[in-house]
C-alpha cells in the first residue's frame, strides 16, 4: 500500500501536473491560466528543439543497432564455454556499472584532439593522422554513441546470454547431425527463440536513448554549438537555466508520449503472451 500510494501521488501526480503546466503560460513560477497548445507550437517552432530530436534519432539508430549487434556477438562468444568465462562476463559487464558521467569524461579525454588518441598517434610519427570527431559538428553525435555503446554492450550481452543458455542442447545436436552451418542455426532457429530477450534489450536501450543527458553533458556540453543537443538537455536548460517551466513541461510531455508509444505495444504483447501461456497451461 505505501508503494502504491507513492506511485500514485509522487509519480502519476507529478506527470499529470507537468501536463497541466504545459498548457499554461508558466515561466519562473506556475501559472493558472490556460493557453491550449501554444507551448507545443512554440516548442516545435524552435530550431534548437528540432535539432535535438534529430540528434536523438541519429544517436538512437547508431547506438541501438551497434549495441544489439555487439552484445549478441559477445553473448555468442561467451556461450562457447570459453575459459575464464566468469572473468570475461565481469569485464564485459563492468562498464555498465560505471556512472555515465565518469564514462563520458574518460571518453572526452581519449577523443580530445590535443590530449587523447590523435595526439598520441601523432607523437608516434604519424603527423597527418586526424581524429577530431568530438569537435566536429557532423561527427560529434557518433562520438557520444561510441561511449554509450561501450557502456551498454555488456548489459545486452548478459540479457542475450541468458536467452542463449535457455536453448535446448538437443537442438544443437540435431543441427550438427544434419550438417546445418552454425551461422544458419543462429539466424533461423536461435534468434527467433531468444526474440523476447532481444525485445527486452531493445526496450531498455530505447529508454536510454530517450533520456540520454549525462553522456552529452560530460563529453560535449551540447556542443560544438548545438550539434550534440538532445531533448533531455533542452528540457533541463529551459527548466533551470531559462526559467521557462511551461516550455520545459511541454518538451517533457512530448518525450513521455514518445516513450509510451514504444512501451505500450511491448507491454501489451508481453501480457498477451502471458495470458496465452497461462491458457495453454490450464
N, C-alpha and C positions, 0 to 999 in steps of 0.2 A: 504493500500500500504506500509506504513513503516514497519508494522509487517511482510508482505510478503517478503520484502527486507531483513529484519533482519534474517528471517528463511533461506532464500536462501543463503545469503553471510556468516552469522555468524554460522549457523548450518550445512547446506549441504556443504558449502565450507570447513569448518574445517574437516568434515568427509572425504571428498574426499582428503584433504591434508594429513590426517592421513594414509589413504590407500596408498597414493603415498609414504609417508615416510617409510611405512612398506616394500616397495620393494627396499629400498636403504640400504647402509651400515652406515647410520647415527648413531652417538653416542652422544657426548655432543651437537653438532650442526648439523643441517640438511645438508645432502649431496645430490648432484645432480646426482650421479651415479645410475645404475640400476643393482640389483643383483637377480632379479626374486623372487623366493620363498625361498631364502636362510634363511631369518629371520624366516619364518614359520617352516623350517626344524630345525633350532636351537631351536625354541620355543618348538616344540613337542619332541625334544630330551632332554629337560630339565626336570629332575625328579621333581623339585620344581613346575613346571607348571602342570605336570600330577597330582601331589598330590593336588594342588589347585583345579583342575577340579573335582577330586574325592570327595574332601571335599564339593564343591559346590553342587554336585549331592546328596550327603548324606544329607546335610543341606536342600536342596530343597524338597526332599521327605518327611523328617520328618516335616519340617516347613509347607509346603503347606497342607499335609494331616491332620495334627493336627489342624491347624488354621481353615481350612474349616469345620472340624467336630465341634470344639468348638464354632466357630462363628455361625454355624447353630443351635446348641443346645441353645445358648444364645438367638438367634432370636426367636426360638420356645418358649422359656421361656417368653420373653418379650411380645410375641404375645398373651399370655393368658390373657392380660388385667390385669396384676398384679398391686397391689397398689404401689404408688410412682414410676410409670413407667418412668417418665422423669428423676428422680434422678438416677435410675438404668442404664438408657441409657447413662447418663453422666458419671457415674462411669466406665462402661464397655468401653466407647469410649475414656475416658481421656488419657489412656496410649499412644494412637496413636498420641496425640498432643505433647507428650514429645520428646525431642531430643534423638536419639538413643545413643548418647554419654553419656547422663545422665542415660538413661536406662541401658546401659552396665556397667557403673561404679557402679550403685546400685546393679546390679546382681553380679558383681565381688565381692563386699563386702559380699553379702549374701552367696555366694558359696565359699569364701575363707576359706580353712580348718582351719586356725589358728584364724580367726576373726569372721566367719559367723556361718552358721547353724550347721556345725559339732562341732565347739567349744561350741556353746550354748547347744546343746543336751548332750554333754559330761559333761558340768558343772551341768546338771540336774541329773547326776549319771549314765548315760549310757556310760561307759568308752569305750566300744567296738564299739560304733557307728561310722561309716565311711561314709563320703560323700565328696569325693575329686575328683569329675569328672573334675573340671576345671583345675587340674594339671595332669590329666591322658591323655596320647596320644590317647587312644582308645575311650574315652568318651567326650573329650573336645568339639567336634562339637555339641554334644547333649545339652551341657550347653548353647552354643550360640543359638541353636534352641529354647531352653526353653525361653530365654529372648525375642527372636523375636516373638514367639507365644503369649507370654503375651502382647506384644505391639500391634500386628496386629489383634488379635481376635475381638476386638471391631469394627474395620473397616468392617470386614466381617459380623459381626452381623448387622451393620447398613445397609449394602447393601442387605443382605438377608431379613431383617425385612421389608424393602421397598417392596421387592417382595412378602412376605407373606401377607402384608396388601393389595396387589392387587388381592388376591384370593377371588373370589365371595363368599359371605356368604351363598348363596343358595347351593353351593356345600357341605359345612359343614352340613347344614340342611338335605340335601338328604342322605349323608353318615350316619348321626345319625339315620335317619328313617330306612335305610337299615341294620343298625347294623354292619357296617363295622368297624373293630378295628381302633383306631386312628393312630397307627403306620403304618398300611397298607395304610391309606389315604395319609399320608405324603410320603410314599415310592412310591406308584403307581400313585398318582394324583398331589400332591403338588410339589414334586421335579421336575417332568417334566415341570410343569408350570413356575417354577422360574429358569429354566435352564439358561436363559440369565443372570440373576443376579449372578448365580454360575460362569458362564464363565467370566464375568467382574471381579469378585473377584479373580478367578484363574489367570487371566492375570496380575492383579495388584500385586499379590503375586509373580508370576514368575519374574516380573521385579525387585521386591525387592530381590529375590534370586540372580539374575544376578549381581546386583550392590551392594551386601552386602559388607560392608567395615567398617563402623564406629563401628558396634557392635563388630566385631572381634578385631579391634584396641583397643577399650575401655576395653574389657573384658580380652583378652589374648595376644594382640600384635602379633598374629600369632602363638604363642607357645602353649604348650612346643615344642621346636624345630620348625618344620614346620607343626605340627599336625593340626593347625587350619588355615593354609594358604588358602586364597581364591583368585580367579583371579583378582579382583579389587585391592587388596593389592599388588599382584605381579606386576601389571601394574604400580602403583604409586611408588613402591620401585625402579623399573628399570627406571622409568621416571625421578625421582628426586634424589633418593639415589645413583643409579649406573650410572646415566647419559648415558643411552642407549635408546634413543628415538626410534630407529629403531625397537628393540625388543618389547618395550612397545607398539608401534603403531601396530605391528603385533598381539600382545595379545588383544589389544582393538578391532581390526578388527574382530578377532575370536568371541569375546563377542557380537559385533554388529550383526554379521551374525547369531549367536545363538538366539538373541532376535528377529531378523526379521523372523527367521524360525517359531517362535511361533506366532508372531503378524500378519504376512501376512495372514495366513489362517483364523485367528479370524476376521480381518478387512474385508476380502472377504466375510465371512459368514454374517457379520452384514450388509454389503452393499447389498448383495443378498437378505437378508430378508427384508430390507427396500424397495428394488425395487419390490419384490413380494407383500409386503403390499400396496405400492402405486398402483400397478396394480390392486389389488382386489378392492381398494377404487374407482379407476376410473371406 
